[in-house]
């Protein structure tokens, strides 16, 4: 789809894929996590290390 509406649809699809993937991971972990467990999700761009 072309135009602004198409752009929004593509952005929505990418956003939903990332969010629902995280939700599925958390659901799969279920009761295997400790009550005080901490989970951090990072994107590929933010996870890349810079060279000094």
ChimeraX commands (.cxc) that place a marker at each C-alpha (Angstrom):
marker #1 position 0.00,0.00,0.00 radius 0.5
marker #1 position 1.35,3.44,-0.92 radius 0.5
marker #1 position 1.12,6.77,0.90 radius 0.5
marker #1 position 0.85,7.69,4.57 radius 0.5
marker #1 position -1.72,4.98,5.31 radius 0.5
marker #1 position 0.61,2.32,3.93 radius 0.5
marker #1 position 3.47,3.65,6.02 radius 0.5
marker #1 position 1.35,3.45,9.17 radius 0.5
marker #1 position 0.33,-0.11,8.35 radius 0.5
marker #1 position 3.97,-1.16,7.88 radius 0.5
marker #1 position 5.01,0.54,11.12 radius 0.5
marker #1 position 2.11,-1.05,12.98 radius 0.5
marker #1 position 3.03,-4.50,11.68 radius 0.5
marker #1 position 6.68,-4.11,12.75 radius 0.5
marker #1 position 5.65,-2.79,16.18 radius 0.5
marker #1 position 3.14,-5.59,16.73 radius 0.5
marker #1 position 5.67,-8.25,15.74 radius 0.5
marker #1 position 8.16,-7.00,18.31 radius 0.5
marker #1 position 5.65,-6.52,21.11 radius 0.5
marker #1 position 3.87,-9.83,20.64 radius 0.5
marker #1 position 7.17,-11.69,20.33 radius 0.5
marker #1 position 8.15,-10.34,23.76 radius 0.5
marker #1 position 4.75,-11.26,25.20 radius 0.5
marker #1 position 5.09,-14.81,23.86 radius 0.5
marker #1 position 8.54,-15.17,25.42 radius 0.5
marker #1 position 7.26,-14.02,28.80 radius 0.5
marker #1 position 4.27,-16.33,28.62 radius 0.5
marker #1 position 6.51,-19.26,27.67 radius 0.5
marker #1 position 8.69,-18.60,30.71 radius 0.5
marker #1 position 5.61,-18.69,32.89 radius 0.5
marker #1 position 6.26,-19.92,36.40 radius 0.5
marker #1 position 9.94,-20.61,35.66 radius 0.5
marker #1 position 10.77,-17.02,36.61 radius 0.5
marker #1 position 11.39,-16.00,40.17 radius 0.5
marker #1 position 8.92,-13.52,41.61 radius 0.5
marker #1 position 11.65,-10.87,41.74 radius 0.5
marker #1 position 13.16,-11.73,38.34 radius 0.5
marker #1 position 14.16,-9.01,35.92 radius 0.5
marker #1 position 13.97,-9.22,32.13 radius 0.5
marker #1 position 15.54,-6.74,29.75 radius 0.5
marker #1 position 14.71,-6.61,26.06 radius 0.5
marker #1 position 17.04,-4.76,23.71 radius 0.5
marker #1 position 16.90,-4.10,20.03 radius 0.5
marker #1 position 19.71,-5.05,17.69 radius 0.5
marker #1 position 20.68,-1.42,17.11 radius 0.5
marker #1 position 20.90,-0.65,20.82 radius 0.5
marker #1 position 22.70,-3.88,21.62 radius 0.5
marker #1 position 25.59,-3.19,19.22 radius 0.5
marker #1 position 28.79,-2.23,20.97 radius 0.5
marker #1 position 30.74,0.78,19.86 radius 0.5
marker #1 position 34.43,0.50,19.15 radius 0.5
marker #1 position 36.70,2.69,21.27 radius 0.5
marker link #1:1,2 radius 0.2
marker link #1:2,3 radius 0.2
marker link #1:3,4 radius 0.2
marker link #1:4,5 radius 0.2
marker link #1:5,6 radius 0.2
marker link #1:6,7 radius 0.2
marker link #1:7,8 radius 0.2
marker link #1:8,9 radius 0.2
marker link #1:9,10 radius 0.2
marker link #1:10,11 radius 0.2
marker link #1:11,12 radius 0.2
marker link #1:12,13 radius 0.2
marker link #1:13,14 radius 0.2
marker link #1:14,15 radius 0.2
marker link #1:15,16 radius 0.2
marker link #1:16,17 radius 0.2
marker link #1:17,18 radius 0.2
marker link #1:18,19 radius 0.2
marker link #1:19,20 radius 0.2
marker link #1:20,21 radius 0.2
marker link #1:21,22 radius 0.2
marker link #1:22,23 radius 0.2
marker link #1:23,24 radius 0.2
marker link #1:24,25 radius 0.2
marker link #1:25,26 radius 0.2
marker link #1:26,27 radius 0.2
marker link #1:27,28 radius 0.2
marker link #1:28,29 radius 0.2
marker link #1:29,30 radius 0.2
marker link #1:30,31 radius 0.2
marker link #1:31,32 radius 0.2
marker link #1:32,33 radius 0.2
marker link #1:33,34 radius 0.2
marker link #1:34,35 radius 0.2
marker link #1:35,36 radius 0.2
marker link #1:36,37 radius 0.2
marker link #1:37,38 radius 0.2
marker link #1:38,39 radius 0.2
marker link #1:39,40 radius 0.2
marker link #1:40,41 radius 0.2
marker link #1:41,42 radius 0.2
marker link #1:42,43 radius 0.2
marker link #1:43,44 radius 0.2
marker link #1:44,45 radius 0.2
marker link #1:45,46 radius 0.2
marker link #1:46,47 radius 0.2
marker link #1:47,48 radius 0.2
marker link #1:48,49 radius 0.2
marker link #1:49,50 radius 0.2
marker link #1:50,51 radius 0.2
marker link #1:51,52 radius 0.2
view
